[in-house]
Structure formats: C-alpha cells, structure tokens
C-alpha cells in the first residue's frame, strides 16, 4: 500500500530548483547566449524536480475534471506516478505521442463551443515538461505588453497601461483606437515557421513536430488556458511578432492599437497581413478590425473605456459582461432545486471573481455596485420557509463578501521572471560581485545585500 507522496517529497524545494534553472534560462536568452540556454534546457528536461512537479500537476489538475480522460484512469497511485516519471526520463529527448481524441466544450453561457485534442496522460506530462523548458526562453523575447499569461491576476497593470496611453499627458484626446480580434482557433499555419521560432534543442522540436503531424490544435482562448496550456503557448510563439507592429496591448486574441493623428489604419492593415502571411495564416478568415474614437468609448477585455473632454479616463464593466454575470447569478438564485446554503456556496465565488476582476472600475452607480442584485437575492432568501430576516441578512453578507483591493507585488508583474536582473563577473577565476549593482532590465540601483545570488 503506497502512501501519498505529498508527505515525504519536498515540493517547495522542487519548485525552487526548477525556478532557479528557469531564471538562468531567462537571463541567457535575454543576453543572447542561446547555446548556453540550450544546455540549461536539456538539464531542466531531465531534472528530477521538474518531472515530479509535472506528474503531480497533470494527475491532480482540477480543470481536467470537466472533460473525460483519454485513458480510463482518474487518479494514479504513488508507484504509477514514479513509473510515469521514469518514462519521461527515458524518452524525454525522443518522445513519440499517441493519437488524441477531439473534445468539444461549451462556455458558461452556452453561446459558443470550443474544440481541442485531448491527449493521453503521459503525453500531457511531456507537454507540461516542455512548457517549463520553453516558457522562460520565450518570456525573454515577448513584448512586455503581452498580457496573455495570467491576465486575470494583473488587471491593475492592464488598466494602468491603458490609462497612461489615454491620459492628458499622452495627448489621449488626439488618439484613435484600433481593435484587432483574431480567431480563437488557429487551424491553418506553417508548422515549419513555428518550429524555427521555438527556442529549444532539436530533440524537443522533433517531439513537437510529431504532435503537429497528429493534428495539434493551436488556440488563443483565454478561458481554456489550464486545459490546453501547451497549444495556447505555441500559438503565442507563432504570433509573437504581432506585438511589435506599433503601440499595442495584447491579451489572447484581442489586440488594442493606439493610433496617433498622423498614423493611418491602412498601414497597420498591410503590416499585419504581411506578418500573418509569413506564418502561413490567411488574414481574411482570421482577423477582424474595428475602429473607435476615445470619446465614444470602446470595449476591451470585458471593460468599457471612455475618455471625457476634461482628460479623465472612465472604466466600467462592459454591458455584455454585466449581463452575462447577472445571467449566471440569477440562474442559480431562481433554481428551486438548490437550498439557500447551496445557493450561497455557488453564488459567492462568482461574485467574488467578478468583484476582483472589476476591482479598478468605477462602481459608483447603483447598477454596478450590485445594489439591485443584493435586493433581489435578499428577497429570494426571505421567501424560504427556513430563513428569517436575520439569517437571510447573514447569508447575503456571505454571498457579497467585500474583498480588499489587491496591492500585492505579485499582481504587478506580467511575467514570473520579470524581477530585477543582476549579473556577476569572474575575476581571476573567483566570483566577483559589483559594489553598486544595477538591473540590466530597468537600470534601477539596488542594495547588494538583497541580490539573490
């Protein structure tokens, strides 16, 4: 009888070991030492800590519970996990994937469907392991305004970047907005160009090429990052040059371009068409364009931005986002199959998520402050025979629990490796530290005692 590996495997130490190698890969690619980064990637690919973390993540991933397993296994015991880890070690540089099956998922509002290929458990472990290898290398080459990764936790940074481009000091009243939307499914593309762009050794490229031959679907859907993380990352590598066509902000399949008075939309159309043609994508079926005035307002990432004549930037939740949020809550509240306490447990995370995502929006109006929704939920709770006014008020407070605004430093970073970058040199074979070091990324002077060598 095998016991749980959580009690005797130092997971925190394994995360630190993996993160140190990823930091070294990030620095090597950032400084242009690609060959040294390849050697570090080979080391990380066979690392015991990385393999154990990958097996634990894939076998215990809660986001995969909504889809059926391609293998008839819901969980693995400790012996099977170590057997899978040894399989990754033996075949990491020569991985041969098995055929996957196509899965169709629908969103919460049943408005659209999303299809992707569900691979076997061992194939998903190899994909997650390769993602750990190529992630820091390409984060060093991505644009700092690419918020496709963990955009939900950096909403304040997205809001600040948009506000800085629309403020009075940036002459926001003279600008125009060009909104570019990509298709969320990337079906037709050049696999040769994609393999040339990936910064990994040839043995890993060979495994990725085998997945592409079996019909690997690339996508830019932000709602299914955890389910198909490998396909989403490859799609961002393929379209990484789009972020440098101008003053842009990108999150998934949405690109926001700030146009100056002397800039023409046709120039960006032609530039984007040439870029997509170089990667084998037909722009007529893949791209849609919309142009807005900053005074009339525009929607971006479920927010509505508008610039007034006095230079003040207004940000509120978009109408479509607010209606879908009300639909989700009312569907639970009006369901007679659920009890009052069950409704609280189901409604509370939805409201908490909506409040956290719109934490920096203007909620001064009664509609956006959820006053009328609170009133409806309270009247629904009071009608229950098992509840009175006091218990209904207590359940209402638990459902609409106010959370403090997140000001943590982790929410201010778009990439996990975008800390201050410090380097040391060798003098006569010995390690030499600078007396007054500075970050090569931002130029900031920092106390040498806090440098994590």
N, C-alpha and C positions, 0 to 999 in steps of 0.2 A: 504494500500500500504506500503510494508516494504522497508525500505531504506537499503543501503549496510552496512554490518556490519563492513566494513573497517574503517568507520569514528568514531565509538564510542567504539570499543573493543581495548584495549591496547595490540597490538600484540607483541611489543618489550618486555613489561613486562611479557607476557605469555611465550615468548622464554626464558627469564632469569629464570623464575620459573622452567620450565622444565629442563633447563640446570643445575641448582643447584641440583635438585634431581638426575640427571644423573651423575653428578660429585660425589655425595655421594655414589651412587651405585658402581661406578668405584672404589672408594677408598676402599669400604667394601670388594669387591671381590678381590682386589689387596692384601689386608692384610689378606684374608682368612676368614673373618666374613660373611659366606654365609647366615646364618639365618637373620642377620640384613639387608643384601641386599634383601632378600625375602620380608621383611616388607616394605622396601622402594619401591620395585617394585609394591606391592599391592597399596601403596599410589599413585604412579605415574599412575597406571592403571585407577584410578577413579578421577584423577586430572582434574579440570575444564579447566585449561590452556592447558593441553595435548590434551583433547578431542576437544577443539575448533581449535587448530592448525592442528590436524589430519583431521578434516572435511574440513577445508579451503584448505589444501594441496591436498586432494583427489578430491574435487569438482572443483578446479581450476588448476589441473595439465595439463600443455600443452602437455606433452609427450603422454597422453592418447587420444589426438585428432585424431591420425592416425588409431586408432582401434575403432570399433563400441562399444557402450555401451551395456552391458548386460541388463540394464534397459533402457526403452525408455525415458531417461531424459538426456538432455545435460547440464543443469545447475539447481541449486536449489535456491529458494529464501530464505530469512532470516528465516522465520518460519519453513521451511523444514529442514534447517541446524540445528536449535536448537532442532527440533524433532529428528533428527538423533543423535545429541549429547546426548539427554536424553535416547535414545535407547541403546547407548553404555554404559551409566552409569548403566542402569538396568541389562543388560545382559553381562557385561564385564567378569565376572567370570564363566559364563555358556553360552558360545556362541555356537549356532547351525548354521552352514553355510548352504547356499543353493547351489544347483548344478551349476557349471560354465560351460561355453562352450569353446571349443577349438578354438583358433585363430592362423592363420598362417601369419607370416610376412616374408618379404624378405629384404635383406640388400640393400645398395645403388647401388651396382654393379650387383644385381640380380644373384649372384653366388650361394647363399645358402638361405635356408628358416629356420625359427625358429618358433616353435610352443609352446604355453603355454596356460594355462587356464585363461580365463577372468571371474572374479568373480563379484558379484553384488556390488553396491556402498557401502552398509553397510558392506559387508564382507571385502572390501578393506580398509575401515576405521578401522575396528578391526585389520586387519593385520598391518596397519601402526602404530596403537597404541601399539600393541605388539612389533613391531620392536623398538619403542622408549624405551620400557622396557628392552628388552634383549640385545640391542646394547651395552650399557656401560658395562654390566656384562661380555660379551664375548670379548670386546676390551681389557679388563684387562688380558685375558688369551691368546689372539692371539699373534703370533710371531711379533716382530717389523719389520720383513722383509716381512710381508704380505701386499703388496701394492694393494690389490684387491679393496679397497674402495677409491674413489676419486683419482684414479691413474693419471687421466688427469691433476689434479692441483698440483701434487707432482712429476712431471717429473724430476726436478732437483735433488730430493733426490734419485730417482731410478738410475739416471746417476752417482751420486756421490758414491753410494754403489757399483755399478759395477766397476767404475774406481778404487776404493780403493782395490777391490779384484784382479784387474789386474795390479796394478802399480808395479814399480820396488821394492819398499819396502816390498810388499807382495809376492815377487817372482812369479809374474804373468806369466813369460815365462815358468815356470815349471808346470803350471796347465793345466788341460783339462776341457772342458765344456761338461756337460751332460744336454740336453734339454728334458724335460718331458712334454708332452702335454696330457691333459685329454680331454675326450669327453665333449662337452659343455652341453649336456643333460644328467642328472643323472636320469635314468629311474628305474633301479633295485638297491635297497638298503634296509637296515634293518631299519624299522621305529622305532623299539624298541631301537636300539642303538642311533638313533638320539634323541629320547625323553629323554634318560638317559643323553645325553651330554648337553642338553639345561638347563641353569641355571635360571629357573623360577619356581614359585609355581605350585602346582599340578592342580589348576583350569585352568591356562593358557595352561598347557600341554594337558589337555583334549580337549580344543578347537583346538589346533594344530593337535592332533590325529584325530579329526573329519575331518579336511581339508585333511589329508593324506589319509583317507579312501575314500574320494571323488575323489582322483586322483590328488593330488597336484604335479606338475612337478617341480623338482629342476633343476637348471641350473647354469652354470659358465660363461655365455656370458656377457662380459663387455659392449656390445653395448646396452643391454636392461635392465640395472640396474634400471632405473627410471620407466620402465613399470611394471616389475615384481621384485620389490626390496625384497619382503618377501621370495620368492623362492631362490634368489641369496644368501641371508644372511643365510638361513638354510643350503644351500649346503656348504658354508664356515665353518659352525659349524661342519657339518658332516666330512669334510676333514681337520679339523684344525690341526690334529696331523702330517700331511704330511710336515708341515713347519719345523719340528724338526728332520728330518731324516739326516740332515747334514748342510753344509754351503750352504743354498738355498736362492733364491729370488722368490717369487710367486706373480703373478698378474693374477687373474682369473683362467683360465685353463692352464696357462703356468708356468712351474717351471724351474728355472735355477739353476743348481748344479755346484759348483766349486770343481773340484777333484784335490787333491794333488797327487804328483808322487807315493806315497805309498798306495793310495786308489784305490779300484777296482770297476768297474761298476757293476759287478755281485752282490756285497754286497748290493748296493743300490737297485738293481732289486728285490732281495729276501726280503729286508726290506720293500719295498713299496708294494710288493704283499701280505705280511702278514698283513700289515696295512689295505689295501683295503679289504682283505678277512674278517677282523674283523668287518667291517661295512657293509658287505654283497654285495660288488661290485666285479664283475668279471673283473680282470685286463687285460685279453686277448682282450676284446672288448672295454675297457675303456681307456687304456694307450698306448701311442706310445713313443718310445725312439729314440733320436738322439745324436750322439757323435761328437764333433768338436774339432779342435785344435785352440788355441787362435791366432796363426799366420795366419791360413787360414781364420778366421773370422766366425761369426755366427750372425743370425738374432734373435732379441728378441724385442717384442712389437713394431714392425714396425721400428726398428732401426737395423743398421748393425755395429757391434763392431769388431775391429781388433787390434791386438797388434803387433807393429813392434819390430824389434830386438833391437832398442835403448831404449825400455821400454815405448814408447809413445802410448797412447790409442787413437784410431781413432773411432769416432762415426759419422755416416752419416745416412740419411734415407734409408731404405731398398729399393731394386729395385721394389718389388711388391707394397709397399706403395706409392712410387713415381709415378708408372704407374697408379694406381687407382686414385690418386689425379689428374693427368693430364686428365684422362678419365672423371672425374666429371666436371672439369672446361671446357674442350673442348665441352662436351655435351651441356653446357649452351651457350658458345660463338658461336658455329656453328648452334644454333637453330634460324631459321628465324622468329619464332612466337613471340619472345621477342624483345622488343625495346632496345635501347642502355642503357637507365637508368634502365630498368628492369634487364638487364644482370649484371649491376654493383651491384644492390641490392642483386642478387642471388650469384654472384661470390665472393663478398667481405667477407662474413662470412666464406666461405670455405677456402679462402686463409689465413684469419686471424687465423683460427683454426689450419691450417697446420703449419704456422709460429710459433705459440705459442707452439705447441706440439714438434716441432723440434728446439726449441729456443737454446738448448745447443749443437746442432750438428754443424759439420764443414761445412759451406756453402761457402767455398772459390772458389769452381769450378763454372763455368758459368751455368752448368746444374742445380745444387742445389740452386743457387742464383736466379733462375727463370728468367734469362735474356732472354732466347729464348721464354718463355711463355709470358713475357711482350711485346716482339716484335710482337708476333702473335696477342695478344689482341689489341695492338695499331693499327695494320694493319686492323683488323676487324672493329674497331671503325671508322677509317678514311674512310672506304668504305661506311659508312652510309651517305646518302644524307643530313641529318640534322646536321651533325657534320663536323667541320673543324679541322685543326691541333691543335689549342689551346684548344678547347673544348674536343677533344679526349685525349690530354695530361692531362687535369684536371680530366677526368673520369678515366684515367689509374692510376693516383695517388690515387684517392679514392678507386679503386679496390685493389691496392697493398699498402695499408697504412701500414707503418712500425710501429710496436709497440715496446715499450721499454721492455727490459728483466725484467721479473717479479722477484723482490727480496723481496717480502713481506714475513713477518714471517709466515703468514698463509699457504703459499705454501711449507714451510719446515717441516710440520707436517703430518705424515701419519694418525694419529687418531685424532679426535676432542677433546679427553680428555687427550692427552699426554702433558699436561702442567706440570709445576713443582708441585709435590705432597707434601703438608705440612700438618702436623697433630698437634693438640694441646692436652694437657692433663688437667685433672681436679685436683686441689689441694684444699682439704677441701671443696668440693662442688662448688668451684669457677673456672671459666675458667682461665687457666694459659697458657701464651704464652712463647715460648722459646726466649731467648735473642739473640741467634745466631742460627736461624733455618737453616736446610739444606733439600734438596729434597731427599726423600727416593728412588726416581727412578734413579737419576743420581749422587747424592751426592754433588751437587753444593750448595755453600753457597750463600744466597740471603738476601738482605736487609729486615728486618721485616716489614718495612712500606709499602711494595708493596704486602704483602701476602693477598690474597682475602678471609679473614675470613667472 
